[in-house]
């Protein structure tokens, strides 16, 4: 079977590019994700576009004044990119063919002596202390800063601002550990300001500036993008405003489309994507683009979307600065064969953004089509034409009667219009590449473009976008990304959930609680009792009886595959949390479903595992790509519940998985502010799978080794399978 690359080579105009990289994490620290999702047949569906009601609760970024004067900043001054490098980037973008639209290049900063936080001078400010860097790269039009965080105390923050305007700071929570990319900061210099609250010592902070993304184009400036390519190329692009004035539904669809920039393979890239409307009415920010733009979590974590980047009138020369939404995204689906990718944005799109409609039926050959896109990484344009068959039936072709596509248009949606029950535009595919171009002699389009097919992607998209929650399986590790350090493992079998809550006692010690039978209610919620266990120490031989006491209740309300509300009580103390699936490795998250058959041949091990002869302990496994995230729950020497986490358990060449076990501590489960977990290595863990349903678990804690046979936990004929 031909690959997407070969299809694009036939069309000789790839619009973007992919890369591979990886990151690791500790639970409650940096966590990422992987694995291309697969699923079985899904009934065809259609959904119309919608606009989320404006809400003051939306996470809109607000500019803030820097706490410190720029003169107090530690200086990092980079030489920037030389003229030959910049010229090469522009020339590549102008070539077409198998060339991506590059907006800039990443410069490594790790060798700069002042890049670490121990080089900073801390100063008292309201509520705590602050310190800052001034980072510049000569000739840059804009910057993004990569922070590598080794450790940071609870409540630590970072504020990014352009050096020319101290009032335009953007805040981000400093992760306890891991990597954080700044939003796009205009100009050739940025201020990076760290803040720690009262009671935290500067010695508790270990942060470094790892790299700087030098942009040769400012994505936030009006009339941007054209300088990303060499001058002189003709254009027959058409502003969205030129057409949408006669079609309100088209203007409405245009508000679902945005630019997306991201970091991959040492470069800054630009593509286009579209916000999709999930049929469950949740307004979960699912964002659809091409897999050749983003197909791994490392790139998705750096994603920035730029909204309303268009002219106000037909032929306008400038537009207002776009609304930037940073924070990255979770990669849910990435199919490089069909060239489709579904992300879930970490932060909500701005008010005014539209959630586009879609249709999962095949597009008729000869249908009238519309493309809305950001060619050259610039202002929003529209193309009109006709769909056609293609030699590779995984894709469809488009010929244009108005407009074309260019570098930066990759991932943009193909729409078809409907007039009933109301006029609307529905997504049918995303741009792969093509040969469409304007000629210098006559500014009209020629050639054709190639699009992915939404109908073929639908089986993988249905668990997120479809209306019917029945049949969806929620097995996996869930968390609140704003409160790293705790989580809940959900084992979903037909009609019942076994939920293991990993949190902390009032003393800050790891404590797990279990809801062994949350039964599905008529309204789709899951409710049941919550228990605390005591038992023999983890390495006891023989294993003896465990005891349990009821401490409260638990309720889980799912609003889609990617969102739920968790409510529980423990000894009269009530907690309510918003939770979502926890990213684990590098790639796309698996999709879980139900099966009545054998799981011996399965190669994804995401599930709850146990030794049936030793009830009362278990191992929760989340599996993405070649990475496992494990949570071992058993008992300490005093018989009280304890849990240990393997945050980066990797596949070895012999097929086994191995990694470090960590012991965490944090404030109690009912703490009024977000918990702050600290982690220390406690031992090791290894898993050897005989098949998809049985394995050998070997682990050590404080030098004491345990070896156990384990199998998947099962209480129902219909059990989870994740792929």
N, C-alpha and C positions, 0 to 999 in steps of 0.2 A: 504494500500500500504506500502511496506517495505521502511524504510528509508535508506539513504546511510550508516549510522552506521551499520544497520543490515546486509547489503550486505558485508561490510568489516568484520563484525564478522564471517560471513560464510567463508570468505577467511582467517581469523585469522591473518591478518598482515596489520594493518593500518600504513601508512607512515608519517602522520603528524597529527596536531591537531588544533582545532579552539578555539576561545574565544569570549567573549562579553565585551565590555566596551563602554563608551560614552563620547563625548565631546560637548561643546556648544560654541557659538561664537556671535560676533557682526559683522554686515556687514563691511567689510574692516579689520576685526580683524580675530580671528581664526574661520574657517568655515569648517564643515565636512559634511558627507553625509550618506544617508540610502535608504532602500526599495528595496526588490527583484523585478526585472523587469519582466514583462510578455508581451507577444505580440502574435499576431495571426500568421497564416500561412505565410511563406516566401518562395519564389521560390528558388530552389536549385541553388547553384553557386559553382564555382571553381576558384581559383586564384593561379598563380604561385608565387614563391619566387622572391624577388628583393633586391637589395642593394642600399641604398640611396647614391647619390654622396657625396663624402667628401666635407665638407664645413667648412670654418673658423668661420661661425656663429653658429655652434653647441655649446651647452652649456657644453663644456668639462671643468671639474674641473682642476684647475692648482694650484700646490703647491705654498705657499707664506710664506715668513719669518714672524715670530712673531714680533710684534712691540716692545714688552717689554722683558726684561731679566727675566728668570724664578725666580730669587731671589726676584722679586717684587710681586710675586703671593701670594695670600691668600691660605693657605694649607687646603685641606680636605683629611684626611687619613682614609680609611676604612679597616676593618679587612679582608675583602674578604670572600670567602666561605671556610668552614672547609673541611677537607679531607673526612669526611663521606658524606657530601652533594655532593661533586664532584664525589665520588665513586658511589653514588646512581644515579646520572645523567648518568654516563657511563654505569652502569648496566642496567638501563631502556632502553637506546638506544640499548643495545646488545640483549635484550629479544626478540624483535619482538612482535607479537601479537598486542594488542591495545596500542602501545607505540609510541610516536612521537620522532623525532630526536631533542634533545635539545642541543643547543650550549652554553647555559649559563643561568644565573638567574639575575633578577632585584633586586637591593638593594635600599631600600627607604633611602633618604638622608634628608628628610624634618625636622628631629629632630636635625640635625647638625647645631649649631649656626652660623657657618661661611658660610652656604650655600646660604644666601641672599646677594644681591648686595650691601646692605648698609654696609656690612662688608669689602668691597673692598676699596683699595687705588687707586685713579685715578691719572694718570700722563699725562703730555702734550706730544703729539706725532705729527708728521706731519699731518696737516689737522684736528686735534681734540684732544680728550683725550682717554686713554685706561686704562683698569684695567683687572686683570686676576685672575683665580683660578688655582691651581695645584691639580688635583683630582687623587688619587691613590686608588687601591683596591688590597690588597696583594695577589699575586699568579695569578692574571689575565693574560691571554694571549692577550687579547684585551678588549677595553671598548667602550661603547656608553653612551653618556651623555644626559639626558633629562632636558631641560630648561623649566621652567614655567614662562611665561612672563605676568606680570600684566600691564605694560605699557613700552613703549620705544619711543623715539623721531624719527622723520624722519631721514633717513640715518644711523640709528644704524645698526651695524653689529656684528657678532660673528665669531671668527676664532678658529678652533680646530686643535691641533697638538699633536703628541706623545711627551712626555717629553724628550725622548732621541734624538729628531731631530727637532729643532726649525724652520728649513727651510721647513718642510712638513705641513704647515698650510693649512687648507681648509676653505674657507669663506662661510658664509650663511647670508642672510638678516635676521635681527632680527625682528620677527613679531611685530606689534603694540600691540598685545595681543594674548595669546594662548600658545600652546605647540610646541616646536621644539626639534627634536632628532638630535644628531650629526651623522656624518658618522661613520663607524667603525674606531677606532683609535688603532693602534698596541701598545702592551705593557701593563704594569700594571699601567701606569700613563699618564694622558693627561693634556694639558694646554687648558683652556677655556678662551679666551681673548675677552672682550667686547670693542667696539669702538663706540664713539659718535662724530659727526662732530662739527667743530667750531660753536659756537652759541648755542649749546645744553648743558644743565646743568646736572651733575650727578644725581641731585634730580629728573630729568625727567625719570630716569631709575629705574624700579622695576622688577628685574629678580631673580629667585632662581633656584638652581640646585635641581630638585625634586627627581631624581633617577639616578642610575648608573647601566648599564647592564654589569655584569661581565661575560666575555666569558672564558670558559674553553678550547676553541680552538680559535686560531687566524685565522679568515677566509681569511686573506690576505697573510699568509705565505705559501711558497712552501710545497708540500707534507703534506697538512693539512687534517684534517678530521678523520684520523684513531684513533687519541687519544680521539675522542668523544665517542668511544666504548671501552669496555674492550678488552684487547689483547687476541689473540688466536683464533679468528674466522677465518675460512677458507674463501677464496675468489675465485670466478671464473669470476670476472669482467674483461672486455676487454677495453683497452684504445681506444678512438675514432681513434687515429692515426694509430692503427693496421689495421683498415679496410678502413678508408677513403683514404689511400694512393692509393688504387686501384679504388676509386670512387670519383671523384671530386665533384659530386652533393651531396654526403653524407657529405663531409667536409663543403660544402656550407651550408647545413642544420644545421650542428653542430654550425655554427656561429650565429644561431638564438636562441640558447639555453643558458641559464645562470642559475647560482644559485640565489636564492632570500632568504634573511634573513629578519626577522621581529620580532617585540616584541608583545607578546600577553600572557595574563593570568600570568604575572609575570616571563615569561621565554623568552629566545632568541630561535627562531626556524629556521630551514632550510628546504627549498623545492626547486623544480626546476620549471622553467617556460620557455615559448617560445614566442618570438616576432612574431607577425602576420602581414601580409601585407594587408592593406585595399585596396579594389579593386578600390577606387576612386583615387589612385595614390598620396595621401596626405602624405604618410609615417608618419602618426600619430602613436606614439609609443604604440600601443595596445599590451598588454602582457597577455598571457593566462596561467592559472594554475588551481589548484584544489580549489574548495570552502572549502574543509576541511582544506586547508592551510590558505587561507584568505577569510573570508566572511563578515567582517565588516570594516568600514572606519577607525576605530581606529588602526587596524593592518596595513591596507594599507598605512596609513600616515607614518608609521615607516619603510616602505620597502626600502631595499637596494639591488640592483642587482649587481652581480659580473660576469664580462665577460672574455671570452678567458682563462678560468681556466682549462687548459688541458696540457698534455705532448706534447712536440714537436716531439717526436718519440715514436714508439711502445715500451712499457716496460720501458719508462723513469721514473726515480725516483723523478724528480722534474719538476717544470714549473715556468715560470715567474709569478710575482705577478699579480693577476687579476686586471682588470680595474673596479674601484668601481664607481657606479652611485647612488648617494643618492638623497634625496629630497622627497621620498615617492611617492605615486601614488593615483589616484582617482579610487575608485571602481565603475565600470560601471554596471557590471552584477555579481550576485552571486546566484547560484541555488544549495542549499545544497541537494536537492533531486536528481539532476542529477550530482552533484559534479563538476560543472564547474564555473570558475570565470574569468572575463575579467577586467583587470586594464588598465588605461592609465597612463604611467609613467610621473611624473612631469618634468623630465629632459630627454633629448634625449639620446638614447644609443650611445656608442662611435662609431666613424668611424670604419668600418670593420664589424660591426654587420649586420646580414642578417635579413630581414623581411620574415618569412617563408610563403610558400604557404599552402593552405588548400583546403579541398573538403567537401562540406556539404551533399553529398550523403552517404547513409549507407555503411559501410565497408562489403565486402563480407566475409562470413565465409570461412576460409581456406586461406585467403590472406596472402602473405608474408608481414611481418611487421618489423619495426625497431624502437627501443626506444633509445633516446639520453638523458642522465640524469646525475645527480651528486649524486651518492650513498654516504652515510655517510657524506654528506655535503662536499665532497672532489672533486677530479679531475673528469673531464668529461669522461663518459664511454658510450659504445654502446652495445645494446643487439639485437639479431636477432631471429625471431621466426615466429609463425603462429597465426592468429586470429581465434577465435572460438566463438560459441554462449555461452550464460550464462543463468542460471536459472531465473534471473531477467532481462527482456529484455530492461531495461533502461541502461544496461551495456553490455560490451563484455569482453571475456576472452582472455588471451594471454599465449601461452606456448613457452618456449624458447629453441632454439637449440644452442645458444651461449649467454653467459652472463645471468645476473639476474637483479632484482632491489632490493634496500634496503632502509632503512630509509634515508630521504633526497631526494630520487627519486620522492617522491610524487609531483604530478602536472606536471611531465614531459610528453612530447608529444609522442604519437604513430604515426609513419609515415608510409605511403605506397608510393612506388616508381611509377613513370610514365616515359615513354620514348618519348612521343609525346605531344606537339610540341618540347620539349627538355627534357632531363632527369632531373627529379626534385623529391623532397620528399615533400609530402603534409600531413599536420596534420589531424588526424582522431579522436583523443580523448586524454584524459589525465589520468595519473595513479591515481587510487584510493587506491589500496593496493593489497595484495596477499600473497601467500604461497611460492613463488619461493625462493630457497635457495641453497647454496652449501653444500655438505656434506664433513666431515673431511676425509672420506675414499677415496673419489674421487672428485676432484674439478670440478664437472659438475653440471649444473643446474637441479633442480627438482621442482615440484609443478607448480602453475600457478599464474598469476596476473589478476587483474580486472581493466578495463579502462572505463572511461566515454565515451559517444558517442557525437562526434561533430555534427552529423546530428540532434540529438534531442535538442542540445543546439542552433542550428542554428537560430530558430525564434527570440531568444533573442540577438544573435550576429549580425544578418543581418543589423539592423539599424546602426551599427558601421563599419562592414566589407564589406557589400554589395556594388555593383557597382552602383545601381540605387538610386539616391537621391529622385526621385519622390516617393511620399507617406511618406517621412520622415517629421515629425513635430518637429519644433524647439522650441516649447513653453517652457518657463522657464526663470529663472534669469541667465544672463550671466555676466562675468566680466573678468578682466585681473588680474591674480593672483599676478603679479609683482607690481600691483598698487592698493592695497586694499583701499577701501573707497568709490568707486563709482561702478555703475553697470547699466545694461540695462535689462529691462523685455521685453521679446518677446512673444507676443500672436499671434500664427500662425494659421490662418484660410485659407481655400482653396484659393490660389492665392493672398493672402494679409497678411501682417504683421502689427499689431499695436505695436509700439515700444515705451516704456517709458524710457527715459534716466534720471537716478538719478545721478546728479553731483552737481556742486557748482558754485555760481556767482563769479565775480571778487573779491568780498569782503569776500569770503569763506563761505557764507551762503548756506544751502541746496537749490538747485534749480532743478526742473524737467522740462523737455521738452518732447513733444510728437510728434511722427510721426504717425498720425492717419490712414494713408493708404500707406504703402510701397507696391507697386504692383510688382508681380513677372515678371521678364523680360524673354526674350527668352533664355538668357544665364544662367538662374537660379538665377541671382542676384535679390535683392529687393531694389527698389529706390522710393523716394518720398520726399515731403516737410516736414520740421521740424517746429513746432509751439511752441510758449510760450503762456501760459494761465494766465489770472487773473480772480478772482472770489470772491464770498462772503467768509467770514471767515468760518473755518471748522465746527463751531457749529451753523451757522446761521439757523434760523427758521422764516419764510419759506426760502427755498433755492431760490436764485435769479439767474439771467442770468450770464453766464461767457462770457469773450471775449478772442479772440485769435489773435495773429499776426504771420505772417511768419517771421522766423529768419534765415532760411537757408534750407539745404537739408540733406538727410541721405541716405547711401547706405550700405547694408549688403551683403557680399559675403561669402557664406558657402562653406567650403572645406571638409565637412564631418559632422557627427553628433556631433563631439566634438571640432570643430574649425571653426572660421569665422574671417573675417576682417570687422571692423566697421569703416566707414569714414563719417564724418559729418562736416558741417560748421555752425557757429553761428555768425551772424553779421559780416561776412567776415573772421572770424578766423577758420582755418581748423584744424581738429584733425583726426588722423588715429590710430586705436588701434587693436591689435590682441585680440580676446576674446574667451572664452570657457565657457561651462556650470559651474555655481558656485555650489560647493558642499555645502550641507545644514545640513544633520543630520548624522546618523551613520548606514551605510549599503550601498546598491547599489542604483544608481540613477534610477529613473523611465524612461521608454521609452514612448514617446508620439507619437500618431498617429491621424488620422482623423476619425471622425464618423459622420454619418447622423442621428443617432438615439438619443434616450433619454439618458441623463446622470444622471437621478434620482438615479440609483442604484450604481453609482460610489463612491468609498471610498477614492480616491486620489483627492485632491482639488487643484492641481497645475493648475493655470489659472489666468486670469484677471477678477476681480469681480467689480460690480458697483451697484448703485441704479438707475434703468432706469428712474425714475422720477426726478433725480437730476444729470443731465449730467455735466461733467466737473471735477469730482474727481473719484478716484478708489482705489482698493486694489490689488496689485500684490502678488500672493501667490506661493511660491515654497514649495513642500511637499515631504518629504522623511521619511518613517517609521512613527514614532510618533512625528515628528518635522515639524513645519511650519516655513518658513522664510517669513515674510510679509514686504511689503513696501507700506505704506499708503501715497498717494499723494493728497493734497488738498491745502488750502490757509490759510495764516496767517491773523492776525488782519488787516494788511495793504493791504490785497487782493492779495499779491504777492504769487507765488507758494512756497509751503513748502512740505517737505516729512519727514516721521518718519519711523524707521525700527524696526521691532520685530524680532530679530535675533535668538531667542530660544523660540519659542512659542510651548509649549509641550501639548500633549494630557493628560487630566486628567481622573481619573477613571469613571467619569460620561459621558465621550465622548466629552466634550468641550475642546477647546484649549485655553491656556492662557499664557501670558508672559509679559515682560517689553517692552515698547516703548522707543527708543533712538533717540536723536537728534544729528546729526553729523555735524562737520565743517571741512573744508579742503581748500587747495588752489584752485583757479579757474580751470575750466574744461580744459583750454588750457595751464596749467602750464607745463614748459619744463621738469621738473623732476617728478618722481612718486609722486602722492598726498599722503599726510599723514593725515589721518582722526582721529579726536578725537571724542569721543562719551560720552554723558551724558544722564542719565535717564530723560525722559520727562513725562512718564505716564505709562499706562497699556493698554493691548489689550486682548480681549476675542472673540472667535468665537464659535457659536453653530450652527451646521449644521443640518437642518431639513431633508435634503436628499443630493444627489450629485449635485444638481443644485440650492439650495437656502440655505441661512444661515442668522443668526442675528449677526451683528458686534457691539460690545460694546467696546468703548475705551475712555481713558481720556488723556488730555494734559494739564499740568500745573493746575491740579485740576478741569478742566472743562470736563464733561462727555458727550458723544455722543452715541446714539444707533440708528442703521440703519438696515433695511432689505436689503440684497444684493443678487444678482444672478450672474451667469456667464455672461460675456460680449459676445455678438454674433452679427456678421455682415454677416455671410455666412451660407448657409445650411450645410456646412461641417466644423465642429468645432473640437478643440483639445480634446483628452482624454489621460490622462497619467496613466500608471499602472506600 
